[in-house]
Amino acid sequence: MSNESLPIHDVVIFGSGPAGHTAALYCSRANMAPLVFEGKQPGGQLTITTDVDNYPGFPEGIMGPELMDRMRAQCERFGTRFSDEELEEVDLSSWPYRYKAGREEGLARTMIVATGASAKYLGLPNELRLQGHGVSACATCDGFFYRERVVAVIGGGDSAAEESTFLTKFASKVYLLVRRDQLRASKIMQKRVFDNKKVEVLWNTELKDVHGDEVVTGIRVVDNTTGAERDIDLDGLFLAIGHKPNSDPFRGLLDADSVGYLKTAPDSTATKVPGVFAAGDVQDKVYRQAVTAAGSGCMAALEAERWLEAKLEELAEHGG
């Protein structure tokens, strides 16, 4: 299909978590008529989170899926259109930029990439089944719910060390499961773990199964040096083995670090391609919170609006 026959949009947003929804809200209120491709997981990671108590404006807390439903409804109120087609490819070689998502193909004067990141899981059936019901990948999000409970953290890097010590603010005991005989975490993070009496490090230990029907009640672990297995009773399991940014369709087109997080200009959401912006967890490997994602979605929308306005003025001046 030739470009001339394709629909053209002021802004196309990829992703429908807090960053994508906030970007859509601001763009729609700026009369940019955004088109949002919701992606593999409409609503993002919050749809597998039960209680959200740290998003401003909800003093009684709110369920993750409900929060995302409300964000979506707010965007629709101002004219945002959503598509459940999955992004296949983009062409950023000429402006307006071309995209293909399932049966939808078109052109975008600006693009906002808000495809998020996915926490890495081990892939055990019960681990995946109990996501949001005792299995979590965010201690900052869910730690509060484990006051005086016993929990476990899986991982050996800085994230695992940080999350295990953070959880001791709430939990009565934290097991740190490390598959090797040493931590990969920085020395200062290791010291915090070893100095905390609530943390018990289980070396050479790997997760074999998660117990529980409705909620987590325990885990089965295996000593990878002896093969010995044992069960541990606990209430929560936290995965801290890393995140994978959902940036694959943009690999080679936008600058990214070695893991795949998209790079943006300092104090900006602008990528190296003019008119293409990145917001939320796909470019944020530090905070990874719903509220920071929403903030960067706002930034991307404002930058996209201003960039497009300047671009159109430039074209008008030159008779384009």
PEGIDA-V620224 format. One record per pair of residues at least 12 apart in sequence whose C-alpha atoms are under 7 Angstrom apart, sorted by sequence separation. I is the first residue (numbers start at 0). J is the second residue. D is the distance in Angstrom with one decimal. If there is no record, write none. Layout:
# PEGIDA-V620224
I_J_D + I_J_D
This chain:
# PEGIDA-V620224
50_62_4.5 + 51_63_5.8 + 87_99_5.7 + 95_107_5.4 + 96_108_6.4 + 163_175_6.7 + 207_219_5.5 + 218_230_5.7 + 219_231_6.3 + 280_292_6.5 + 49_62_5.1 + 50_63_6.0 + 86_99_6.2 + 87_100_5.2 + 95_108_4.8 + 206_219_6.3 + 207_220_5.2 + 217_230_7.0 + 218_231_5.4 + 246_259_6.3 + 279_292_4.0 + 49_63_5.5 + 86_100_4.1 + 87_101_6.9 + 94_108_6.9 + 206_220_4.6 + 207_221_6.4 + 217_231_5.5 + 218_232_6.6 + 263_277_7.0 + 278_292_6.7 + 48_63_5.2 + 85_100_5.1 + 86_101_6.8 + 205_220_5.5 + 206_221_6.5 + 217_232_4.2 + 244_259_5.9 + 47_63_7.0 + 84_100_5.5 + 85_101_5.8 + 204_220_6.4 + 205_221_5.4 + 216_232_6.1 + 217_233_4.6 + 244_260_5.7 + 279_295_5.9 + 46_63_5.3 + 84_101_5.2 + 204_221_5.7 + 205_222_6.6 + 216_233_5.5 + 217_234_6.5 + 253_270_6.7 + 254_271_6.8 + 278_295_5.2 + 279_296_6.5 + 45_63_4.8 + 46_64_4.4 + 118_136_6.3 + 204_222_4.8 + 205_223_6.8 + 216_234_5.3 + 253_271_6.4 + 278_296_5.3 + 45_64_6.3 + 203_222_5.7 + 204_223_6.0 + 215_234_5.5 + 150_170_6.8 + 203_223_5.6 + 215_235_6.1 + 261_281_6.2 + 262_282_6.3 + 10_31_6.5 + 12_33_6.9 + 14_35_6.8 + 149_170_5.8 + 203_224_6.6 + 260_281_5.5 + 261_282_4.7 + 278_299_6.3 + 9_31_5.5 + 11_33_5.7 + 12_34_6.1 + 13_35_5.8 + 14_36_5.8 + 15_37_4.8 + 147_169_6.1 + 148_170_4.8 + 149_171_5.8 + 150_172_6.5 + 151_173_5.3 + 152_174_6.2 + 153_175_6.0 + 154_176_6.3 + 155_177_5.4 + 180_202_5.2 + 260_282_4.9 + 277_299_6.8 + 9_32_6.9 + 10_33_5.2 + 11_34_4.9 + 12_35_4.7 + 13_36_5.0 + 14_37_4.9 + 15_38_7.0 + 146_169_4.4 + 147_170_4.7 + 148_171_5.4 + 149_172_4.9 + 150_173_5.1 + 151_174_4.4 + 152_175_4.9 + 153_176_4.8 + 154_177_5.6 + 175_198_6.8 + 179_202_6.1 + 180_203_5.5 + 276_299_5.9 + 9_33_6.9 + 10_34_6.7 + 11_35_6.0 + 12_36_6.3 + 13_37_6.6 + 14_38_5.5 + 138_162_5.8 + 142_166_5.8 + 145_169_6.0 + 146_170_5.0 + 147_171_4.5 + 148_172_6.9 + 149_173_6.1 + 150_174_6.4 + 151_175_5.8 + 152_176_6.1 + 153_177_6.5 + 160_184_6.7 + 173_197_6.0 + 174_198_5.8 + 175_199_6.1 + 176_200_6.2 + 177_201_6.1 + 178_202_6.2 + 179_203_4.7 + 42_67_5.5 + 145_170_5.5 + 172_197_5.0 + 173_198_4.8 + 174_199_4.9 + 175_200_4.7 + 176_201_5.0 + 177_202_5.1 + 178_203_4.3 + 15_41_5.7 + 16_42_4.6 + 143_169_6.2 + 156_182_6.3 + 171_197_6.7 + 172_198_6.2 + 173_199_6.3 + 174_200_5.9 + 175_201_6.0 + 176_202_6.5 + 177_203_5.8 + 178_204_4.7 + 15_42_5.0 + 16_43_4.3 + 142_169_6.7 + 155_182_4.9 + 156_183_4.7 + 157_184_4.3 + 161_188_6.8 + 174_201_6.9 + 177_204_5.6 + 178_205_5.5 + 15_43_6.1 + 138_166_6.6 + 155_183_5.4 + 156_184_4.2 + 157_185_6.3 + 160_188_6.0 + 164_192_6.1 + 176_204_5.6 + 155_184_6.3 + 160_189_6.7 + 176_205_6.7 + 274_303_6.4 + 167_197_6.3 + 268_298_6.8 + 157_188_6.5 + 268_299_5.5 + 160_192_6.2 + 274_306_6.4 + 246_281_6.6 + 244_280_7.0 + 245_281_6.2 + 244_281_5.0 + 37_81_6.7 + 34_79_6.1 + 35_80_6.2 + 36_81_6.0 + 37_82_6.2 + 38_83_6.6 + 32_78_6.3 + 33_79_5.3 + 34_80_5.0 + 35_81_4.8 + 36_82_4.9 + 37_83_5.5 + 39_85_6.7 + 32_79_5.9 + 33_80_6.4 + 34_81_5.9 + 35_82_6.1 + 36_83_6.0 + 38_85_5.5 + 36_84_6.5 + 28_77_6.3 + 36_85_6.9 + 20_70_6.2 + 24_74_4.9 + 27_77_5.7 + 20_71_6.4 + 23_74_6.2 + 27_78_6.1 + 27_79_6.0 + 20_74_6.8 + 23_79_6.5 + 159_239_4.9 + 133_214_5.6 + 158_239_5.9 + 49_131_5.5 + 132_214_5.0 + 133_215_4.9 + 47_130_6.5 + 48_131_4.9 + 125_208_6.8 + 126_209_5.8 + 132_215_6.6 + 150_233_5.5 + 47_131_5.5 + 125_209_5.6 + 149_233_4.9 + 150_234_5.6 + 151_235_6.4 + 152_236_6.0 + 153_237_6.4 + 154_238_7.0 + 123_208_6.8 + 129_214_6.5 + 149_234_5.6 + 150_235_4.5 + 151_236_4.9 + 152_237_4.7 + 153_238_5.1 + 154_239_5.2 + 129_215_6.9 + 148_234_6.2 + 149_235_6.8 + 150_236_5.7 + 151_237_6.1 + 152_238_5.9 + 153_239_5.6 + 154_240_5.1 + 152_239_6.7 + 153_240_6.8 + 19_113_5.2 + 18_113_5.9 + 11_107_5.9 + 10_107_5.7 + 7_105_5.9 + 8_106_6.2 + 9_107_5.9 + 10_108_5.9 + 11_109_6.5 + 12_110_5.8 + 13_111_6.3 + 14_112_6.9 + 5_104_6.9 + 6_105_5.0 + 7_106_4.5 + 8_107_4.9 + 9_108_4.9 + 10_109_4.7 + 11_110_5.0 + 12_111_4.7 + 13_112_5.1 + 14_113_4.8 + 138_237_6.8 + 5_105_5.0 + 6_106_6.2 + 7_107_5.7 + 8_108_6.2 + 9_109_6.0 + 10_110_5.5 + 11_111_6.4 + 12_112_6.1 + 13_113_5.5 + 14_114_4.3 + 137_237_6.9 + 5_106_6.5 + 12_113_6.9 + 13_114_5.8 + 14_115_7.0 + 133_234_6.5 + 134_235_6.0 + 135_236_6.3 + 136_237_5.3 + 133_235_4.6 + 134_236_4.8 + 135_237_4.9 + 136_238_4.7 + 133_236_6.0 + 134_237_5.9 + 135_238_6.3 + 136_239_6.3 + 120_238_6.8 + 119_240_6.2 + 119_241_5.7 + 118_241_6.2 + 119_242_5.3 + 118_242_4.2 + 119_243_6.6 + 117_242_5.5 + 118_243_6.3 + 116_242_6.2 + 117_243_5.2 + 116_243_5.3 + 117_244_6.2 + 116_244_3.8 + 117_245_6.9 + 115_244_6.1 + 116_245_5.1 + 115_245_5.7 + 114_245_5.6 + 114_246_6.9 + 88_248_5.8 + 87_248_6.8 + 110_274_6.5 + 111_275_5.9 + 112_276_6.1 + 113_277_6.0 + 115_279_6.0 + 116_280_5.4 + 109_274_4.8 + 110_275_4.7 + 111_276_4.7 + 112_277_4.5 + 113_278_5.1 + 115_280_4.4 + 116_281_5.4 + 109_275_5.7 + 110_276_6.2 + 111_277_5.5 + 112_278_6.2 + 113_279_5.7 + 115_281_4.3 + 114_281_5.9 + 113_281_6.3 + 111_299_6.7 + 109_303_6.3 + 54_290_6.4 + 18_278_6.0 + 18_279_5.1 + 17_289_5.9 + 21_293_5.5 + 25_297_6.4 + 18_292_4.7 + 22_296_4.4 + 26_300_5.6 + 17_292_5.8 + 18_293_4.4 + 21_296_5.3 + 22_297_5.1 + 25_300_5.9 + 17_293_4.8 + 21_297_5.7 + 18_295_6.4 + 19_296_6.1 + 22_299_6.4 + 18_296_4.2 + 22_300_4.9
